[in-house]
Amino acid sequence: MLASVPRTALRRSIAQTKTIRVEGLRSASAWANLQQGPPDAILGITEAFKKDKHPEKINLGVGAYRDDKGKPYVLPSVQSAEAKVVQSNLDKEYAGITGVPDFTKASALLAYGPDSAAIKEDRVAITQSISGTGALRIGGAFMQRHYPSKAIYIPTPSWANHKAVFSDSGLEVKQYKYYNKDTIGLDFDGMVSDIKSMPKGSIVLLHACAHNPTGVDPTEEQWKAISEAMKEGEHFAFFDMAYQGFASGNTDKDAFPVRHFVEQGHQMALCQSFAKNMVSAIEM
């Protein structure tokens, strides 16, 4: 039958059939109306940096060390740790569902300190995640599913991804006062006032150190007052600690807020990120 059809007509018919099929698939696609997400503000700065031709340009968009040539600077401690990992000739066994036990245990000791009652009494449940963003997502979803309040208060301003991550976790994102642009410092009175005005049992996101994006942190005395305000409202402290050791150069000093809240008996979660050097984990 096909042999009796002119070759050019046959080719034309096949081409039309293919076109009709392709267009039909496109119109029926589940992704036809999918909208592109908004560009990341920080990565947008990096893209602008790459396009800039100025010979003395400096990229201040990403919180990571750079050398004089603008290349990533790998800390000597990280290089040493990497060498030890390679030399130990580890196997490639699957990690457990909640991560590598030795790693999560070491992470908890770094955050809470070896003398922490929470560690000694085995009251810390830990889940390893993919970077700090993954930790926040797991924590947000956990709170949305199991905690009575479905709203989380974040500082003004806060890391740009906080709102998106918690919103996608199903939490309602609200804000509290934090930065005073007139003094270029902490709006401590406004922060404490807002915490005291929150509904009882609210979830409050706190940057443990090196607040992103302002770099402004409470003093130890102010942290103690914040702890008291949180206690009065029976609020849940949700710590994001992405820069332990980078803020002051001392990991113990930078962990003060977390350790103080644990000592004071707060209900709390900790997203502990090592994204600036190695890996990340969340501790609940």
N, C-alpha and C positions, 0 to 999 in steps of 0.2 A: 504494500500500500504506500509506504513512504517513498519508494523508488519512483512513483508516478508523480510526486510533487516536485515542482521546480526547485533547484537547490537554493537559489536566492530567497525564494518565498519561505522555504523551510527554515533557513537561518533567521529570517526576520521574525517568524512565528516564535522560535525558541527564545530570541532576545526579548520579545515582548512579554513572553510568559515569565521569564526570569525577573524582568522589571516589576511586573505585577506582584510576583511573590515577595520580592524584597520590600516594596512599598507596603504590602499588606502586613509584613512582620513589623515594620517600623511603627505603623499606626496602632498595632495591637500591643506594643511593648509596654511592660509595667513601668518602665523608666522614662516613658515619653515626656512626662510633665515634671520630671525631677529637676529641682532648682539647684544651682551651684551654691555651696555655702559661702559665707562671707570670708574674705581673706584674713589671715592671721596678722594682727597688727605688728607683732614682733618680727615675724618672718618677712613681713612687708618691708621693714627697715633693712633687713639683710639683703633683700632683692635690690633695694635702692642703693645700698652700699656697693653691691657688685657692679651696678651700672655707672656709678660715679667714677670719673676719670682722674680725680684729684690725687696727686702722688702722695699726699700726707693724710689721706682719709683714715678715720678710725671708726670701727664698728662697735657701738655701745648698746646694740640692741639685744644681744644674747648674753646672759649671765655666765660667761665662761672665760677662763684665762686665755690670753693670747700673748705670743711673743712679739718682739719688735718688728717682725715682718708680717704681723697679722695672722699668723698661723696658730692653730690650737696648741696650747702649752700643756703637755702631759706632766703632771706632778711627779717628781722622783719617787715618792711613796707609791704611786700608782704603777710606775714602771717596775719597781721592785716587787710589788704584789703580783703583777702580771708574769714576771719571770718565775716566781715561786709556783704559780699555777701551772705554767708550761712544764717546768722541771718535775713537778709532782706526778706527771703522766697519769692524770685522772681518767677513769673510764667514762663512757658516754651514756651511762644509765639514766633513765627518765627520773626527773625530780618528782617528788610527791605532789599531790594535788595542791597542797599549801606551800610548796617550795622545797628548797634544800634545808633540812633542819639545822645543820651547822651554821649556815648563813643567817637564817632568821634568828637563831639564838644569839649570834654575835651582834646582829643589828639591834636587838632588844637591849643587850648590855650596853651598847654604845649610847642608846637613847636614854634609858632609865638609870644607868649606872649599876655597878655590881652589888651595891648595898640596898637596892630598891626592894621594898617589901613586896611589891607586885611581882617582881621576878622570883624572889625567894619562895613566895606562896603560890607560885605557878598560876597567876591570875591574868596572864597576858596571852591572848589568842592571836596568832600571827599568820598572815597570808602574804606570800611573796607575789608581786605583780610585775607588770611591764612598765617601768618608769613611774614617776610621780603621778602622771595623768591617769595611768591605770589604777594606781592606789586610790586616788580620789574618786574614780568612777565606781570601784568596788565598795568603798566606804559610803558613797552617796546612795547607791542601790541598797546597801544593807540597812542604812538608816530609814530610807523610804519604806522598806518592807517591814521593819521590826520596831521602829521607834514611834511613839505616839504622835509627836509633832512632825509635820511634813513640810516645814519651812526651815530654811537655814539662813542665818544672817552672816553676811560677809562684809569686811571693812570697805570704806570708801576712801581711795580706790583699792582695788585688789587685782591680783593677777587676772588677765583678761580671760583665761580659760576657766576660771572658777565658776563663773555664771553659767557658761555653756555646759560644763561637765555636770554640775548639780541639777540644772534644768533638765538635761537629758536623763538624769537618774530619777526624775519624777518628783524632785523637791521644788518647792516654791522658794525662789531666791529673793531675800530682802537685804537691806544694807544698814550699817551703823556708822556713826561718825568715827573718823580715824585721823585723817591728815588735815593739818591747818596750813593752807597755802600762804597765809600772811606771815606766819612765824617760821615757815618751812620746817615744821616739827609736828610732834604728836598733839592731836586735840584730845588730851587725856580726859578733861572734864566732860567733853561731849561724848566720848566713848563710854565712860562709866555711866553717864546719865542714860544713854541709849540702852545699855545692857540692863539697867535697873527698870527701864520702861517696857522691856520685852515681855511677852506672855510667859507665864511660868513654864519651865521645862523646855525652853527653846534650844535649838541647835545653834551654836556660835562658832564660826570658823575663826581661828586665831593663827597668825603667822608666828612661828616660834622664834625666828630670828631672821635678820636681813629681809625685812618686809619688802615684798615685790608688789608694786614697782618703786616705792618711795625710798626704801632703805632706812626708814625711821622706825626704831624699836622702843618699846617701853623700857624703863630702867627696872632693876630688880624690885625696888620698892613699889613702883607702879604696877608691876606684875602681881605683887602680893595684893594690892588693892583691887585689881581686876579679878583676881581669884575670889576675893570676898564678895564682890558684886555678883559674880557668877553663882556663888554658893547661895546667896540670898534668893536668887531667882530659880534655884535648882536647875540651872541650865546645863546642857551637855556641851563639853568642850571638844571641838573637832580641830585638832592641830595639824597644820601643814608645815613640815620641817624639811625644806629643800636645801638648806645651806649650812647645816651643822658643821662648825669649824671654820667656815668661810667668813662669818660675820666678825668674829673677834680673834680668830686664829687659835681658839681653844674650844675643843669639842664639849668639855664639861660646862664651860661658861655659857655657850650657846644653847645648851640643853636645859638651862635653869628653869624656864617656864614650864616645860613638860614635867620635870622632876618635882617642882614645887606643887603643881596641880595633883600629881600622883600622891605626894605626901599629905596633901590636904583632903584626900579622899574623894576627889571629883570622879564622876562618870566621864569617860573621855575616849577618844579615838586618836590615833596618830598616823598620819601619812608621812613616812620617813623616806625621803628620796636621796639617792646617791647619783642622780643623773649627771652631775657635773664631773663625776670620776668613774663610776662603775655601773651599779644597778640600783634597783629600788624595791621597797617593800612597804606594806601597810601593816600596822599593828592595831588590833582592835581590843 
